[in-house]
Amino acid sequence: MAIFGTTVKNKKEKKGKTTRVCRARSTTPINGTAHDIIHAPWFSEKALIMTEKGIYTFEVPARATKAEIAGALKEIYNVEPCKVRIVNLPAKHKALRTRRGEGSRTSRRKAYVYLAAGDSIQFA
């Protein structure tokens, strides 16, 4: 018995592409709290490049969940996100210019929101 077999396996034929509807799990915000969940869009060089691919970045509070973020986007911008990813940014320690010592910038949280092809968000 050989380690590597000499028989050739038949490859499966791929069927035609089917369009898949992608939707993130979402919950509806209570009593207009959507603007408390989505603080502001995140404008950086990387974030602006990603908007061309349909990925938008927002600043969100530390307690916000993916489902709450998806529901708030649906209420504010009328778009259904495919996927939501959350990133926690740690606080940065910086030297103070005027006094001796060290200060710290606050920790932040941002959400990457993936939209379906053809969907977009207009900020201005």
MMTF fields as JSON, N, C-alpha, C and O atoms, coordinates in Angstrom:
{
  "mmtfVersion": "1.0.0",
  "mmtfProducer": "UNKNOWN",
  "numBonds": 495,
  "numAtoms": 496,
  "numGroups": 124,
  "numChains": 1,
  "numModels": 1,
  "chainsPerModel": [1],
  "groupsPerChain": [124],
  "chainIdList": ["A"],
  "bondAtomList": [4, 2, 8, 6, 12, 10, 16, 14, 20, 18, 24, 22, 28, 26, 32, 30, 36, 34, 40, 38, 44, 42, 48, 46, 52, 50, 56, 54, 60, 58, 64, 62, 68, 66, 72, 70, 76, 74, 80, 78, 84, 82, 88, 86, 92, 90, 96, 94, 100, 98, 104, 102, 108, 106, 112, 110, 116, 114, 120, 118, 124, 122, 128, 126, 132, 130, 136, 134, 140, 138, 144, 142, 148, 146, 152, 150, 156, 154, 160, 158, 164, 162, 168, 166, 172, 170, 176, 174, 180, 178, 184, 182, 188, 186, 192, 190, 196, 194, 200, 198, 204, 202, 208, 206, 212, 210, 216, 214, 220, 218, 224, 222, 228, 226, 232, 230, 236, 234, 240, 238, 244, 242, 248, 246, 252, 250, 256, 254, 260, 258, 264, 262, 268, 266, 272, 270, 276, 274, 280, 278, 284, 282, 288, 286, 292, 290, 296, 294, 300, 298, 304, 302, 308, 306, 312, 310, 316, 314, 320, 318, 324, 322, 328, 326, 332, 330, 336, 334, 340, 338, 344, 342, 348, 346, 352, 350, 356, 354, 360, 358, 364, 362, 368, 366, 372, 370, 376, 374, 380, 378, 384, 382, 388, 386, 392, 390, 396, 394, 400, 398, 404, 402, 408, 406, 412, 410, 416, 414, 420, 418, 424, 422, 428, 426, 432, 430, 436, 434, 440, 438, 444, 442, 448, 446, 452, 450, 456, 454, 460, 458, 464, 462, 468, 466, 472, 470, 476, 474, 480, 478, 484, 482, 488, 486, 492, 490],
  "bondOrderList": [1, 1, 1, 1, 1, 1, 1, 1, 1, 1, 1, 1, 1, 1, 1, 1, 1, 1, 1, 1, 1, 1, 1, 1, 1, 1, 1, 1, 1, 1, 1, 1, 1, 1, 1, 1, 1, 1, 1, 1, 1, 1, 1, 1, 1, 1, 1, 1, 1, 1, 1, 1, 1, 1, 1, 1, 1, 1, 1, 1, 1, 1, 1, 1, 1, 1, 1, 1, 1, 1, 1, 1, 1, 1, 1, 1, 1, 1, 1, 1, 1, 1, 1, 1, 1, 1, 1, 1, 1, 1, 1, 1, 1, 1, 1, 1, 1, 1, 1, 1, 1, 1, 1, 1, 1, 1, 1, 1, 1, 1, 1, 1, 1, 1, 1, 1, 1, 1, 1, 1, 1, 1, 1],
  "groupList": [{"groupName": "MET", "atomNameList": ["N", "CA", "C", "O"], "elementList": ["N", "C", "C", "O"], "formalChargeList": [0, 0, 0, 0], "bondAtomList": [1, 0, 2, 1, 3, 2], "bondOrderList": [1, 1, 2], "singleLetterCode": "M", "chemCompType": "L-PEPTIDE LINKING"}, {"groupName": "ALA", "atomNameList": ["N", "CA", "C", "O"], "elementList": ["N", "C", "C", "O"], "formalChargeList": [0, 0, 0, 0], "bondAtomList": [1, 0, 2, 1, 3, 2], "bondOrderList": [1, 1, 2], "singleLetterCode": "A", "chemCompType": "L-PEPTIDE LINKING"}, {"groupName": "ILE", "atomNameList": ["N", "CA", "C", "O"], "elementList": ["N", "C", "C", "O"], "formalChargeList": [0, 0, 0, 0], "bondAtomList": [1, 0, 2, 1, 3, 2], "bondOrderList": [1, 1, 2], "singleLetterCode": "I", "chemCompType": "L-PEPTIDE LINKING"}, {"groupName": "PHE", "atomNameList": ["N", "CA", "C", "O"], "elementList": ["N", "C", "C", "O"], "formalChargeList": [0, 0, 0, 0], "bondAtomList": [1, 0, 2, 1, 3, 2], "bondOrderList": [1, 1, 2], "singleLetterCode": "F", "chemCompType": "L-PEPTIDE LINKING"}, {"groupName": "GLY", "atomNameList": ["N", "CA", "C", "O"], "elementList": ["N", "C", "C", "O"], "formalChargeList": [0, 0, 0, 0], "bondAtomList": [1, 0, 2, 1, 3, 2], "bondOrderList": [1, 1, 2], "singleLetterCode": "G", "chemCompType": "PEPTIDE LINKING"}, {"groupName": "THR", "atomNameList": ["N", "CA", "C", "O"], "elementList": ["N", "C", "C", "O"], "formalChargeList": [0, 0, 0, 0], "bondAtomList": [1, 0, 2, 1, 3, 2], "bondOrderList": [1, 1, 2], "singleLetterCode": "T", "chemCompType": "L-PEPTIDE LINKING"}, {"groupName": "VAL", "atomNameList": ["N", "CA", "C", "O"], "elementList": ["N", "C", "C", "O"], "formalChargeList": [0, 0, 0, 0], "bondAtomList": [1, 0, 2, 1, 3, 2], "bondOrderList": [1, 1, 2], "singleLetterCode": "V", "chemCompType": "L-PEPTIDE LINKING"}, {"groupName": "LYS", "atomNameList": ["N", "CA", "C", "O"], "elementList": ["N", "C", "C", "O"], "formalChargeList": [0, 0, 0, 0], "bondAtomList": [1, 0, 2, 1, 3, 2], "bondOrderList": [1, 1, 2], "singleLetterCode": "K", "chemCompType": "L-PEPTIDE LINKING"}, {"groupName": "ASN", "atomNameList": ["N", "CA", "C", "O"], "elementList": ["N", "C", "C", "O"], "formalChargeList": [0, 0, 0, 0], "bondAtomList": [1, 0, 2, 1, 3, 2], "bondOrderList": [1, 1, 2], "singleLetterCode": "N", "chemCompType": "L-PEPTIDE LINKING"}, {"groupName": "GLU", "atomNameList": ["N", "CA", "C", "O"], "elementList": ["N", "C", "C", "O"], "formalChargeList": [0, 0, 0, 0], "bondAtomList": [1, 0, 2, 1, 3, 2], "bondOrderList": [1, 1, 2], "singleLetterCode": "E", "chemCompType": "L-PEPTIDE LINKING"}, {"groupName": "ARG", "atomNameList": ["N", "CA", "C", "O"], "elementList": ["N", "C", "C", "O"], "formalChargeList": [0, 0, 0, 0], "bondAtomList": [1, 0, 2, 1, 3, 2], "bondOrderList": [1, 1, 2], "singleLetterCode": "R", "chemCompType": "L-PEPTIDE LINKING"}, {"groupName": "CYS", "atomNameList": ["N", "CA", "C", "O"], "elementList": ["N", "C", "C", "O"], "formalChargeList": [0, 0, 0, 0], "bondAtomList": [1, 0, 2, 1, 3, 2], "bondOrderList": [1, 1, 2], "singleLetterCode": "C", "chemCompType": "L-PEPTIDE LINKING"}, {"groupName": "SER", "atomNameList": ["N", "CA", "C", "O"], "elementList": ["N", "C", "C", "O"], "formalChargeList": [0, 0, 0, 0], "bondAtomList": [1, 0, 2, 1, 3, 2], "bondOrderList": [1, 1, 2], "singleLetterCode": "S", "chemCompType": "L-PEPTIDE LINKING"}, {"groupName": "PRO", "atomNameList": ["N", "CA", "C", "O"], "elementList": ["N", "C", "C", "O"], "formalChargeList": [0, 0, 0, 0], "bondAtomList": [1, 0, 2, 1, 3, 2], "bondOrderList": [1, 1, 2], "singleLetterCode": "P", "chemCompType": "L-PEPTIDE LINKING"}, {"groupName": "HIS", "atomNameList": ["N", "CA", "C", "O"], "elementList": ["N", "C", "C", "O"], "formalChargeList": [0, 0, 0, 0], "bondAtomList": [1, 0, 2, 1, 3, 2], "bondOrderList": [1, 1, 2], "singleLetterCode": "H", "chemCompType": "L-PEPTIDE LINKING"}, {"groupName": "ASP", "atomNameList": ["N", "CA", "C", "O"], "elementList": ["N", "C", "C", "O"], "formalChargeList": [0, 0, 0, 0], "bondAtomList": [1, 0, 2, 1, 3, 2], "bondOrderList": [1, 1, 2], "singleLetterCode": "D", "chemCompType": "L-PEPTIDE LINKING"}, {"groupName": "TRP", "atomNameList": ["N", "CA", "C", "O"], "elementList": ["N", "C", "C", "O"], "formalChargeList": [0, 0, 0, 0], "bondAtomList": [1, 0, 2, 1, 3, 2], "bondOrderList": [1, 1, 2], "singleLetterCode": "W", "chemCompType": "L-PEPTIDE LINKING"}, {"groupName": "LEU", "atomNameList": ["N", "CA", "C", "O"], "elementList": ["N", "C", "C", "O"], "formalChargeList": [0, 0, 0, 0], "bondAtomList": [1, 0, 2, 1, 3, 2], "bondOrderList": [1, 1, 2], "singleLetterCode": "L", "chemCompType": "L-PEPTIDE LINKING"}, {"groupName": "TYR", "atomNameList": ["N", "CA", "C", "O"], "elementList": ["N", "C", "C", "O"], "formalChargeList": [0, 0, 0, 0], "bondAtomList": [1, 0, 2, 1, 3, 2], "bondOrderList": [1, 1, 2], "singleLetterCode": "Y", "chemCompType": "L-PEPTIDE LINKING"}, {"groupName": "GLN", "atomNameList": ["N", "CA", "C", "O"], "elementList": ["N", "C", "C", "O"], "formalChargeList": [0, 0, 0, 0], "bondAtomList": [1, 0, 2, 1, 3, 2], "bondOrderList": [1, 1, 2], "singleLetterCode": "Q", "chemCompType": "L-PEPTIDE LINKING"}],
  "groupTypeList": [0, 1, 2, 3, 4, 5, 5, 6, 7, 8, 7, 7, 9, 7, 7, 4, 7, 5, 5, 10, 6, 11, 10, 1, 10, 12, 5, 5, 13, 2, 8, 4, 5, 1, 14, 15, 2, 2, 14, 1, 13, 16, 3, 12, 9, 7, 1, 17, 2, 0, 5, 9, 7, 4, 2, 18, 5, 3, 9, 6, 13, 1, 10, 1, 5, 7, 1, 9, 2, 1, 4, 1, 17, 7, 9, 2, 18, 8, 6, 9, 13, 11, 7, 6, 10, 2, 6, 8, 17, 13, 1, 7, 14, 7, 1, 17, 10, 5, 10, 10, 4, 9, 4, 12, 10, 5, 12, 10, 10, 7, 1, 18, 6, 18, 17, 1, 1, 4, 15, 12, 2, 19, 3, 1],
  "groupIdList": [1, 2, 3, 4, 5, 6, 7, 8, 9, 10, 11, 12, 13, 14, 15, 16, 17, 18, 19, 20, 21, 22, 23, 24, 25, 26, 27, 28, 29, 30, 31, 32, 33, 34, 35, 36, 37, 38, 39, 40, 41, 42, 43, 44, 45, 46, 47, 48, 49, 50, 51, 52, 53, 54, 55, 56, 57, 58, 59, 60, 61, 62, 63, 64, 65, 66, 67, 68, 69, 70, 71, 72, 73, 74, 75, 76, 77, 78, 79, 80, 81, 82, 83, 84, 85, 86, 87, 88, 89, 90, 91, 92, 93, 94, 95, 96, 97, 98, 99, 100, 101, 102, 103, 104, 105, 106, 107, 108, 109, 110, 111, 112, 113, 114, 115, 116, 117, 118, 119, 120, 121, 122, 123, 124],
  "secStructList": [7, 7, 1, 1, 7, 7, 7, 7, 7, 7, 7, 7, 7, 7, 7, 7, 7, 7, 7, 7, 7, 7, 7, 7, 7, 7, 7, 7, 7, 1, 6, 6, 6, 2, 2, 2, 2, 7, 7, 3, 3, 7, 7, 7, 2, 2, 2, 2, 2, 2, 4, 4, 4, 6, 3, 3, 3, 3, 3, 7, 7, 6, 6, 7, 7, 2, 2, 2, 2, 2, 2, 2, 2, 2, 2, 2, 2, 7, 7, 7, 3, 3, 3, 3, 3, 3, 3, 3, 3, 7, 7, 7, 3, 3, 3, 7, 1, 1, 1, 1, 1, 3, 3, 3, 7, 7, 7, 3, 3, 3, 3, 3, 3, 3, 3, 7, 6, 6, 7, 7, 7, 7, 7, 7],
  "xCoordList": [0.843, 0.0, 0.889, 1.778, 0.643, 1.441, 0.901, -0.29, 1.797, 1.389, 0.535, -0.512, 0.998, 0.262, -0.403, 0.281, -1.719, -2.465, -2.242, -1.934, -2.402, -2.235, -3.564, -3.59, -4.666, -5.965, -6.277, -5.887, -6.98, -7.349, -8.797, -9.681, -9.032, -10.389, -11.076, -10.449, -12.353, -13.139, -13.399, -13.796, -13.171, -13.44, -14.913, -15.522, -15.472, -16.877, -17.046, -16.229, -18.104, -18.388, -19.092, -19.983, -18.671, -19.289, -20.541, -20.562, -21.572, -22.822, -22.713, -21.767, -23.666, -23.672, -23.759, -24.29, -23.239, -23.245, -24.664, -25.449, -24.976, -26.266, -26.041, -25.048, -26.958, -26.83, -27.288, -28.383, -26.446, -26.725, -27.099, -26.394, -28.193, -28.611, -27.883, -28.002, -27.13, -26.382, -26.994, -27.219, -27.254, -27.807, -27.207, -27.095, -26.824, -26.334, -27.532, -28.576, -27.379, -28.43, -28.593, -27.601, -29.814, -30.021, -31.18, -32.103, -31.105, -32.191, -32.581, -31.732, -33.847, -34.298, -33.981, -34.267, -33.396, -33.1, -34.388, -35.405, -34.333, -35.5, -35.526, -34.52, -36.679, -36.942, -35.91, -35.457, -35.532, -34.628, -33.22, -32.591, -32.709, -31.343, -30.328, -29.177, -30.724, -29.814, -28.631, -27.51, -28.87, -27.772, -26.86, -25.739, -27.32, -26.438, -25.528, -24.449, -25.951, -25.146, -24.126, -22.966, -24.542, -23.624, -23.23, -24.011, -22.019, -21.58, -21.279, -21.84, -20.376, -19.957, -19.253, -18.752, -19.207, -18.383, -16.907, -16.518, -16.109, -14.673, -13.956, -13.931, -13.369, -12.686, -11.183, -10.594, -10.581, -9.133, -8.771, -9.651, -7.494, -7.074, -7.474, -7.967, -7.257, -7.616, -9.13, -9.596, -9.89, -11.346, -11.916, -12.875, -11.35, -11.843, -11.508, -12.273, -10.386, -10.046, -11.0, -11.384, -11.385, -12.267, -13.697, -14.433, -14.107, -15.465, -15.664, -16.792, -14.588, -14.695, -15.052, -15.622, -14.717, -15.01, -16.33, -16.713, -17.029, -18.312, -18.196, -19.114, -17.065, -16.854, -16.788, -15.919, -17.7, -17.769, -17.389, -17.662, -16.758, -16.255, -16.963, -17.131, -17.381, -18.095, -17.52, -17.005, -17.613, -17.244, -18.477, -19.561, -18.292, -19.414, -19.006, -17.814, -19.979, -19.638, -19.161, -19.368, -18.53, -17.94, -18.997, -18.696, -20.218, -21.251, -22.071, -22.898, -21.87, -22.683, -22.352, -21.186, -23.385, -23.196, -23.342, -23.786, -22.962, -23.049, -24.49, -24.768, -25.398, -26.805, -27.376, -28.155, -27.002, -27.473, -26.929, -27.643, -25.669, -25.057, -25.761, -26.042, -26.052, -26.747, -28.145, -28.576, -28.858, -30.186, -30.166, -31.047, -29.161, -29.05, -28.729, -29.237, -27.898, -27.589, -28.814, -29.023, -29.614, -30.835, -31.795, -32.47, -31.862, -32.763, -32.251, -33.032, -30.938, -30.392, -30.183, -30.648, -29.481, -29.074, -29.926, -29.713, -30.874, -31.755, -30.983, -31.323, -29.945, -29.19, -29.134, -29.137, -29.082, -29.023, -27.577, -27.143, -26.822, -25.439, -25.346, -26.177, -24.318, -24.063, -23.351, -23.665, -22.384, -21.54, -21.077, -20.888, -20.893, -20.385, -19.22, -19.343, -18.103, -16.939, -16.574, -16.669, -16.151, -15.869, -14.406, -13.864, -13.768, -12.363, -12.254, -12.767, -11.59, -11.316, -9.923, -8.945, -9.832, -8.545, -8.097, -8.83, -6.91, -6.464, -6.055, -5.819, -5.976, -5.545, -4.06, -3.289, -3.669, -2.267, -1.677, -2.327, -0.459, 0.254, 1.155, 1.958, 1.023, 1.779, 2.477, 1.955, 3.659, 4.383, 3.718, 3.317, 3.605, 2.994, 4.026, 5.198, 3.611, 4.561, 4.901, 6.066, 3.921, 4.143, 4.615, 5.309, 4.259, 4.654, 5.411, 5.412, 6.036, 6.661, 5.583, 4.518, 5.864, 4.91, 4.354, 4.818, 3.353, 2.756, 1.248, 0.716, 0.557, -0.892, -1.346, -0.529, -2.635, -3.128, -4.34, -5.189, -4.397, -5.57, -6.592, -6.234, -7.832, -8.883, -8.914, -8.508, -9.391, -9.573, -10.858, -11.799, -10.883, -12.032, -12.445, -11.746, -13.595, -14.107, -14.692, -15.43, -14.362, -14.915, -15.509, -15.12, -16.454, -17.151, -16.955, -17.163, -16.55, -16.476, -17.787, -18.16, -18.481, -19.779, -19.636, -19.266, -19.931, -19.851, -21.237, -22.199, -21.338, -22.612, -22.629, -21.577, -23.824, -23.969, -23.542, -23.505, -23.22, -22.816, -23.956, -25.105, -23.633, -24.641, -25.157, -25.677, -25.032, -25.459, -24.35, -23.169, -24.717, -23.73, -24.377, -25.6, -23.534, -23.983, -23.433, -22.24, -24.295, -23.874, -23.793, -24.793, -22.607, -22.42, -22.758, -23.23, -22.526, -22.768, -23.913, -24.246],
  "yCoordList": [-1.177, 0.0, 1.24, 1.38, 2.114, 3.317, 4.413, 4.46, 5.287, 6.409, 7.38, 7.84, 7.678, 8.572, 7.725, 7.078, 7.722, 6.876, 7.269, 8.421, 6.298, 6.556, 6.782, 7.075, 6.652, 6.868, 8.352, 9.133, 8.722, 10.119, 10.293, 9.574, 11.25, 11.514, 12.484, 13.386, 12.285, 13.195, 14.486, 14.47, 15.603, 16.899, 17.225, 16.936, 17.828, 18.212, 19.443, 20.363, 19.443, 20.598, 21.664, 21.374, 22.894, 24.003, 24.446, 24.565, 24.686, 25.176, 26.677, 27.309, 27.24, 28.673, 29.453, 28.961, 30.659, 31.48, 31.89, 32.276, 31.801, 32.255, 33.504, 33.615, 34.431, 35.646, 35.361, 34.846, 35.697, 35.441, 36.75, 37.752, 36.728, 37.907, 37.895, 36.952, 38.957, 39.01, 40.079, 41.212, 39.701, 40.626, 40.312, 39.15, 41.347, 41.178, 41.126, 41.714, 40.433, 40.396, 41.796, 42.449, 42.263, 43.623, 43.663, 42.852, 44.627, 44.905, 46.365, 47.207, 46.661, 48.036, 48.834, 48.379, 50.017, 50.863, 51.339, 51.549, 51.503, 51.887, 53.403, 54.016, 53.999, 55.424, 56.346, 57.293, 56.092, 56.989, 57.04, 58.098, 55.926, 55.906, 55.566, 55.264, 55.608, 55.255, 56.209, 55.789, 57.489, 58.462, 58.345, 58.853, 57.688, 57.413, 56.229, 56.117, 55.347, 54.175, 54.525, 54.125, 55.269, 55.714, 57.148, 58.075, 57.334, 58.684, 59.523, 60.604, 59.015, 59.784, 58.86, 57.808, 59.235, 58.468, 58.698, 59.763, 57.704, 57.748, 58.159, 57.395, 59.359, 59.855, 59.77, 60.583, 58.795, 58.667, 58.253, 57.955, 58.232, 57.865, 56.43, 56.146, 55.537, 54.134, 53.966, 53.205, 54.673, 54.552, 55.074, 54.504, 56.138, 56.682, 55.775, 55.712, 55.076, 54.115, 52.932, 52.4, 52.515, 51.363, 51.655, 50.728, 52.927, 53.248, 52.921, 52.674, 52.914, 52.542, 51.068, 50.668, 50.262, 48.828, 48.49, 47.321, 49.493, 49.263, 48.99, 48.431, 49.38, 49.193, 50.577, 51.38, 50.853, 52.156, 52.01, 50.984, 53.046, 53.005, 54.068, 55.206, 53.677, 54.58, 54.496, 53.457, 55.598, 55.607, 55.204, 55.759, 54.22, 53.694, 53.647, 53.626, 53.632, 53.53, 52.124, 51.174, 52.006, 50.736, 49.68, 48.488, 50.079, 49.115, 48.631, 47.734, 49.19, 48.859, 47.466, 47.076, 46.727, 45.404, 45.489, 46.504, 44.409, 44.383, 44.507, 45.199, 43.844, 43.895, 45.304, 45.767, 45.979, 47.345, 48.296, 49.188, 48.112, 48.959, 48.758, 49.73, 47.506, 47.217, 47.823, 48.362, 47.747, 48.333, 49.849, 50.455, 50.47, 51.928, 52.413, 53.451, 51.682, 52.069, 51.949, 52.764, 50.932, 50.754, 51.909, 52.36, 52.394, 53.496, 54.834, 55.633, 55.09, 56.401, 56.52, 57.48, 55.544, 55.656, 54.826, 54.902, 54.043, 53.203, 52.218, 52.017, 51.605, 50.553, 49.328, 49.445, 48.158, 46.893, 46.376, 45.946, 46.403, 45.928, 44.407, 43.676, 43.949, 42.505, 41.983, 40.91, 42.77, 42.306, 43.512, 44.591, 43.335, 44.393, 43.829, 42.779, 44.516, 44.124, 45.276, 46.442, 44.938, 45.947, 45.852, 44.759, 47.024, 47.096, 48.005, 49.124, 47.534, 48.35, 48.947, 48.219, 50.263, 50.939, 51.322, 52.017, 50.89, 51.197, 52.659, 53.353, 53.113, 54.477, 54.611, 53.668, 55.791, 56.047, 56.952, 57.896, 56.669, 57.487, 58.458, 58.046, 59.742, 60.78, 61.668, 61.919, 62.142, 63.085, 64.457, 64.871, 65.156, 66.481, 67.519, 67.399, 68.525, 69.527, 70.571, 70.941, 71.04, 72.169, 71.754, 72.524, 70.57, 70.126, 68.818, 68.159, 68.476, 67.159, 66.116, 66.401, 64.933, 63.862, 63.313, 63.609, 62.511, 61.818, 61.84, 61.623, 62.103, 62.064, 60.917, 60.256, 60.684, 59.594, 60.055, 60.796, 59.6, 59.819, 58.748, 57.671, 59.041, 58.115, 56.894, 56.969, 55.795, 54.609, 54.79, 55.442, 54.203, 54.39, 53.049, 52.045, 53.057, 51.852, 52.235, 53.215, 51.461, 51.752, 50.492, 49.376, 50.687, 49.581, 49.675, 50.73, 48.551, 48.432, 47.819, 46.732, 48.504, 48.056, 47.711, 48.558, 46.461, 45.973, 46.053, 45.509, 46.734, 46.861, 45.967, 45.598, 45.622, 44.817, 45.626, 46.856, 44.925, 45.593, 46.479, 46.043, 47.709, 48.639, 49.584, 50.65, 49.23, 50.116, 51.114, 50.796, 52.295, 53.298, 54.224, 54.273, 54.955, 55.923, 57.284, 57.415, 58.299, 59.664, 60.438, 60.563, 60.958, 61.685, 63.166, 63.784, 63.735, 65.163, 65.436, 66.594],
  "zCoordList": [0.0, 0.0, 0.0, 0.839, -0.927, -1.077, -0.17, 0.136, 0.251, 1.092, 0.28, 0.736, -0.918, -1.787, -2.858, -3.65, -2.89, -3.805, -5.256, -5.562, -6.141, -7.568, -8.261, -9.456, -7.543, -8.169, -8.248, -7.38, -9.296, -9.51, -9.086, -9.552, -8.202, -7.732, -8.676, -9.23, -8.846, -9.687, -8.934, -7.769, -9.608, -8.994, -9.155, -10.185, -8.123, -8.155, -9.034, -9.004, -9.806, -10.644, -9.815, -9.016, -10.027, -9.297, -10.026, -11.251, -9.254, -9.819, -10.034, -9.564, -10.735, -10.992, -9.694, -8.698, -9.707, -8.502, -8.149, -9.016, -6.889, -6.4, -5.569, -4.851, -5.67, -4.881, -3.46, -3.232, -2.531, -1.128, -0.453, -0.574, 0.243, 0.98, 2.314, 3.097, 2.557, 3.811, 4.703, 4.277, 5.933, 6.919, 8.271, 8.661, 8.976, 10.339, 11.285, 11.005, 12.384, 13.393, 13.956, 14.282, 14.074, 14.555, 15.535, 15.474, 16.435, 17.362, 17.182, 16.889, 17.356, 17.195, 18.452, 19.559, 18.298, 19.461, 20.135, 19.473, 21.439, 22.225, 22.381, 22.738, 22.111, 22.339, 21.703, 22.346, 20.459, 19.742, 20.287, 20.266, 20.773, 21.292, 20.212, 20.528, 18.953, 17.865, 17.801, 17.514, 18.066, 18.019, 19.239, 19.216, 20.298, 21.43, 21.134, 21.716, 20.238, 19.889, 18.82, 18.919, 17.796, 16.741, 17.077, 16.861, 17.605, 17.982, 16.752, 16.577, 15.885, 14.714, 13.739, 14.137, 12.468, 11.539, 11.845, 12.323, 11.568, 11.858, 10.582, 9.618, 10.559, 9.371, 9.578, 10.291, 8.957, 8.907, 7.495, 6.688, 7.195, 5.843, 5.516, 4.425, 6.466, 6.257, 6.113, 5.264, 6.936, 6.897, 5.586, 5.065, 5.047, 3.786, 2.608, 1.645, 2.668, 1.619, 1.67, 0.629, 2.873, 3.029, 2.581, 2.245, 2.57, 2.12, 0.647, 0.222, -0.143, -1.552, -1.708, -2.723, -0.705, -0.737, -0.052, -0.001, 0.473, 1.125, 2.607, 3.207, 3.218, 4.653, 5.291, 4.951, 6.212, 6.865, 8.334, 8.956, 8.881, 10.25, 11.083, 10.646, 12.301, 13.192, 14.596, 15.008, 15.324, 16.739, 17.541, 17.36, 18.436, 19.221, 20.69, 20.994, 21.609, 23.029, 23.392, 22.638, 24.539, 24.962, 25.264, 25.207, 25.581, 25.947, 24.752, 24.911, 23.574, 22.412, 21.875, 21.814, 21.491, 20.903, 19.388, 18.852, 18.704, 17.25, 16.777, 15.798, 17.464, 17.079, 17.264, 16.43, 18.333, 18.558, 17.498, 17.04, 17.106, 16.085, 14.75, 14.049, 14.388, 13.133, 13.133, 12.114, 14.245, 14.337, 14.264, 13.654, 14.886, 14.85, 13.442, 13.018, 12.716, 11.338, 10.446, 9.547, 10.701, 9.921, 10.165, 9.239, 11.406, 11.738, 11.216, 10.698, 11.346, 10.983, 9.472, 8.856, 8.868, 7.467, 6.505, 5.295, 6.997, 6.18, 5.31, 4.144, 5.873, 5.179, 6.084, 7.309, 5.464, 6.206, 6.143, 5.075, 7.243, 7.185, 7.069, 7.608, 6.354, 6.219, 7.461, 7.976, 7.929, 9.025, 9.813, 9.252, 11.115, 11.987, 12.779, 13.409, 12.75, 13.553, 14.463, 14.079, 15.686, 16.704, 17.114, 17.281, 17.275, 17.679, 18.885, 18.87, 19.932, 21.105, 20.973, 20.802, 21.051, 20.956, 22.357, 23.061, 22.784, 24.139, 24.284, 23.295, 25.532, 25.819, 25.5, 25.678, 25.026, 24.705, 25.776, 26.225, 26.179, 27.152, 26.404, 25.566, 26.705, 26.015, 27.028, 28.114, 26.666, 27.51, 27.398, 26.31, 28.522, 28.533, 28.123, 28.478, 27.388, 26.895, 27.956, 28.102, 28.683, 29.573, 30.959, 31.623, 31.406, 32.741, 32.626, 31.586, 33.695, 33.732, 33.935, 34.481, 33.499, 33.726, 32.428, 31.326, 32.621, 31.491, 31.632, 32.72, 30.528, 30.511, 29.629, 28.988, 29.596, 28.752, 27.957, 28.453, 26.722, 25.899, 26.253, 26.728, 26.025, 26.409, 25.483, 24.323, 26.003, 25.168, 24.374, 24.827, 23.184, 22.297, 21.709, 21.849, 21.049, 20.408, 19.062, 18.952, 18.042, 16.729, 16.125, 16.47, 15.222, 14.583, 13.077, 12.477, 12.468, 11.017, 10.545, 10.986, 9.659, 9.168, 7.694, 6.882, 7.354, 5.982, 5.359, 5.902, 4.215, 3.522, 2.287, 1.765, 1.824, 0.627, -0.589, -0.549, -1.668, -2.896, -3.393, -3.469, -3.726, -4.2, -3.126, -3.456, -1.853, -0.766, -0.447, -0.585, -0.032, 0.383, 1.398, 1.531, 2.107, 3.113, 2.709, 2.435, 2.669, 2.375, 3.686, 4.394, 4.016, 5.274, 5.129, 6.083, 3.967, 3.802, 2.859, 2.612]
}
